[in-house]
C-alpha cells in the first residue's frame, strides 16, 4: 500500500489537525521520499515510518509538536539536519537498521538547534552500524584475552602447588 493511501486510512474520518499519533509502518513510499504528510498535522506527537524504504527526509513537513520519531529499517544514509529545523521538540529518534555508516551524520543533528535550545535527544537508537560491530568485536576479543590470562594464572597456581 502506498503512503498516501495509508495516511488516509489512518486518519479514520478525522481531520489531520486532530491527529496526535500516526503509524505508517510497512507501507511503500515512492522514490524513497515522504508523500501525503504535510503541515496540516499540527498536533502530531508520534510518527512511525518503519520499513517504508525511506531514503530521504527532504520532504518532511514542519512538525513542531513531534516528540517521537520511528525511522527504523529504512535506507536513510544522511540528511538528518532536516530534523533539527522541522522537528524542534524531538526527544526520541530510532534510526536502527538504516544505512548510516558514519557517526558524524548523527553528531551533526545533535549539535544543531536541539543543543542550542537545550532540548537534548533523550534516546537515539543506532543498531546495525558498522562501527558498533567493530566495537563489539573488540570487546569480545578483550574478554577472551582476559579469560585466557586468568586461565594461565590458574594453571601456574596449580603447577606451583604440586
C-alpha positions in Angstrom: 0.0 0.0 0.0 1.3 3.5 -0.8 2.0 6.0 1.8 -0.8 8.5 0.7 -3.4 5.7 0.9 -2.1 4.6 4.3 -2.4 8.1 5.7 -6.0 8.4 4.5 -6.7 5.0 6.2 -5.0 6.1 9.5 -7.0 9.3 9.6 -10.2 7.3 10.2 -12.5 10.2 9.3 -10.6 12.7 11.4 -9.1 15.9 10.3 -5.3 16.0 10.1 -5.2 18.8 12.7 -6.6 16.4 15.3 -4.2 13.5 14.9 -1.5 13.1 17.6 -0.2 9.6 16.5 0.4 8.3 13.1 1.7 4.8 12.3 2.8 4.3 8.7 4.9 1.1 9.1 5.5 -1.2 6.2 3.8 0.9 3.5 5.6 1.9 0.3 7.0 5.4 -0.3 7.5 6.5 -3.9 11.2 7.3 -4.8 12.3 6.9 -1.2 10.6 10.2 -0.1 7.7 11.1 2.2 4.3 11.5 0.4 1.0 12.7 1.8 2.3 14.1 5.0 2.0 17.8 5.2 2.0 20.8 7.6 -1.7 20.3 8.5 -0.7 17.6 11.0 -0.1 20.3 13.6 -0.7 18.2 16.8 1.3 15.2 15.7 3.5 14.0 18.6 4.4 10.4 17.5 5.2 9.3 13.9 6.3 5.9 12.9 7.6 5.2 9.4 9.5 1.9 10.0 10.3 -0.3 7.0 8.9 2.0 4.3 12.1 2.2 2.1 12.6 5.8 3.0 15.9 7.2 1.8 15.4 11.0 2.3 13.8 13.3 4.8 13.9 16.3 2.5 10.1 16.3 2.1 9.4 16.1 5.8 6.9 18.8 6.7 7.3 21.1 9.8 6.0 19.1 12.7 6.6 21.4 15.7 4.9 19.2 18.3 6.6 15.9 17.2 8.4 14.3 20.1 8.9 10.7 19.0 10.0 9.6 15.5 10.5 6.0 14.5 12.5 5.5 11.3 14.0 2.0 11.7 14.7 -0.4 8.9 14.8 2.2 6.1 17.6 3.1 3.7 18.5 6.6 5.2 22.2 7.4 4.9 22.3 11.1 5.7 20.3 14.4 5.6 19.4 14.3 9.3 19.9 18.0 9.7 16.4 18.5 8.4 15.1 17.0 11.7 16.6 19.8 13.7 14.7 22.5 11.9 11.5 20.7 11.1 11.0 18.9 14.4 12.4 21.2 17.2 10.8 19.3 20.1 12.1 15.8 19.1 13.2 13.8 22.1 13.2 10.2 20.7 14.6 9.0 17.4 15.1 5.4 16.3 17.4 5.0 13.3 18.3 1.4 13.7 18.6 -0.7 10.6 19.4 2.2 8.3 22.4 2.7 6.0 24.2 5.3 8.3 27.9 4.5 8.1 29.3 7.5 9.9 28.5 8.7 13.4 29.3 12.3 12.2 25.9 12.1 10.4 24.1 11.8 13.8 26.5 14.2 15.6 25.6 16.9 13.2 22.0 16.6 14.3 22.9 16.6 18.0 25.0 19.7 17.7 22.4 21.8 15.8 19.4 23.6 17.1 18.4 21.0 19.6 21.5 21.6 21.6 21.2 25.4 21.3 17.7 25.3 22.7 18.7 22.9 25.4 16.4 20.2 24.1 18.6 17.2 24.0 17.7 14.0 22.4 16.9 11.5 25.2 17.4 8.4 23.1 18.9 7.7 19.7 18.9 4.1 18.5 21.6 3.3 16.0 21.8 -0.5 15.9 23.4 -2.4 13.0 26.1 0.2 12.3 29.5 -0.9 11.2 31.3 1.0 13.9 29.3 -0.7 16.6 30.0 -4.1 15.2 33.7 -3.3 15.3 33.4 -2.1 18.9 31.6 -5.3 19.9 34.3 -7.4 18.3 37.0 -5.5 20.2 35.0 -6.1 23.4 34.7 -9.8 22.7 38.5 -10.0 22.0 39.3 -8.2 25.3 37.0 -10.6 27.2 38.7 -13.6 25.5 42.1 -12.2 26.3 41.2 -11.7 30.0 39.8 -15.2 30.2 43.0 -16.6 28.7 45.1 -14.6 31.1 43.1 -15.8 34.1 43.4 -19.4 32.8 47.1 -19.1 32.6 47.3 -17.7 36.2 45.2 -20.6 37.4 47.5 -23.1 35.6 50.5 -21.5 37.3 48.9 -21.7 40.7 48.1 -25.4 40.3 51.6 -26.0 39.0 53.2 -24.3 42.0 51.0 -26.4 44.4 52.1 -29.7 43.0 
